[in-house]
Amino acid sequence: RGWRCKTPSLIPHAPTHIMDSSDAATSTCTATPEVCTGLGTEDSFPLVDILTTAAATLSTIGLSTVLLMQLDSISRAILAPPRLLAKRRGEYNYATSQCCEYTGLMVRQHVGGGSGVFDPKMDKMMWEIMYLNDHEVEIDQLVVDILDAKKATPVIVAMEQDLEDERNTNEYHLYLAFPPSTENLEDVSTPAKPGLFRRVRVPLVAFCEKLAKAFEGQMTSTTLCFVADASCGLGSEILTNVVKDCGHGVATISNPCWMTALSLLLSKKHTCSITPEQFERIAFSLCRLEAHRVRSSIGKTSR
């Protein structure tokens, strides 16, 4: 008839105390809330534990749903065709962007002295930054050096924005690395071993326009570029075999990273107002630059 706590046999530390109803108004139970009962109520978990368990359950269900949605078979069964296409495009763009970043980092390491010398934190300080308004003379000299048959052609390292540039964060830049000079003055090939290249950053559109005009003035070989679809790799292989069988020199450059980066720029909705005509000039100038870089491997009279 009075208030009672549970027996010590069930809860070892719960005290046992029996009191009359007359003392109930002035007495308090010293047991923990989990083991003390009053007014006929049943034992229950605290509200905080219930909410925590519910939140953890919902988080697990949500995470499992997201992971299942990544499976293409699940996406085909749930998503409508337009949403499935958008999802796949997003996945492809992300994977391609990651590949470009990884490849660009490897190229930066190669032109920065190799794995034992290259420091990603110090890489930005090693680049000569040129702006069109302030360094037009230097940019023109770069074009002259590139077309010099006695000098090695630079390597295309990257094509990206500089979000920390105080002048214009929306402008795209072209990153070029000029091979170091060698004792053999006739050797104009790109060094296979890592080295400390001269690294230069120039504005993409303006520099490629100057480079395209310079290459238009001296066409000495034929450059073919297959970028249509998945069959481009087969087309390059067939053409290479045909040209070799005809006794001419040929050099093939497959899947250059800069071309993938340029394709990603084309796929973006806002690309710092680069027009289709400018994209054509960029592709033309850089394809000619790549062909000029491998000129030593195909001979002076080859096409």
ZIFEN-V761744 format. One record per backbone hydrogen bond with DSSP energy under -1.0 kcal/mol. NH is the residue of the N-H (numbers start at 1). CO is the residue of the C=O. If there is no record, write none. Layout:
# ZIFEN-V761744
nh->NH co->CO
nh->NH co->CO
This chain:
# ZIFEN-V761744
nh->10 co->7
nh->11 co->7
nh->14 co->11
nh->35 co->32
nh->36 co->32
nh->41 co->38
nh->50 co->46
nh->51 co->47
nh->52 co->48
nh->53 co->49
nh->54 co->50
nh->55 co->51
nh->56 co->52
nh->57 co->53
nh->58 co->54
nh->59 co->55
nh->60 co->56
nh->61 co->57
nh->62 co->58
nh->63 co->59
nh->64 co->60
nh->65 co->61
nh->66 co->62
nh->67 co->63
nh->68 co->64
nh->69 co->65
nh->71 co->68
nh->75 co->71
nh->76 co->72
nh->77 co->73
nh->78 co->74
nh->79 co->75
nh->84 co->80
nh->85 co->81
nh->86 co->82
nh->87 co->83
nh->88 co->84
nh->89 co->85
nh->90 co->86
nh->91 co->87
nh->92 co->88
nh->93 co->89
nh->94 co->90
nh->95 co->91
nh->96 co->92
nh->97 co->93
nh->98 co->94
nh->99 co->95
nh->100 co->96
nh->101 co->97
nh->102 co->98
nh->103 co->99
nh->104 co->100
nh->105 co->101
nh->106 co->102
nh->107 co->103
nh->108 co->104
nh->109 co->105
nh->110 co->106
nh->111 co->107
nh->113 co->195
nh->114 co->109
nh->118 co->114
nh->122 co->119
nh->126 co->123
nh->128 co->199
nh->130 co->201
nh->135 co->131
nh->139 co->135
nh->140 co->136
nh->141 co->137
nh->142 co->138
nh->143 co->139
nh->144 co->140
nh->145 co->141
nh->146 co->142
nh->147 co->143
nh->151 co->148
nh->155 co->177
nh->157 co->175
nh->158 co->175
nh->160 co->173
nh->165 co->162
nh->173 co->160
nh->174 co->202
nh->175 co->158
nh->176 co->200
nh->177 co->155
nh->178 co->198
nh->187 co->184
nh->195 co->110
nh->197 co->111
nh->197 co->195
nh->198 co->178
nh->200 co->176
nh->201 co->128
nh->202 co->174
nh->204 co->172
nh->207 co->203
nh->208 co->204
nh->209 co->205
nh->210 co->206
nh->211 co->207
nh->212 co->208
nh->213 co->209
nh->214 co->210
nh->215 co->211
nh->216 co->212
nh->218 co->215
nh->232 co->229
nh->235 co->231
nh->236 co->232
nh->237 co->233
nh->238 co->234
nh->239 co->235
nh->240 co->236
nh->241 co->237
nh->242 co->238
nh->243 co->239
nh->244 co->240
nh->245 co->241
nh->246 co->242
nh->247 co->244
nh->248 co->243
nh->260 co->256
nh->261 co->257
nh->262 co->258
nh->263 co->259
nh->264 co->260
nh->265 co->261
nh->266 co->262
nh->267 co->263
nh->274 co->271
nh->279 co->275
nh->280 co->276
nh->281 co->277
nh->282 co->278
nh->283 co->279
nh->284 co->280
nh->285 co->281
nh->286 co->282
nh->287 co->283
nh->288 co->284
nh->289 co->285
nh->290 co->286
nh->291 co->287
nh->292 co->288
nh->293 co->289
nh->294 co->290
nh->295 co->292
nh->297 co->294
nh->298 co->295
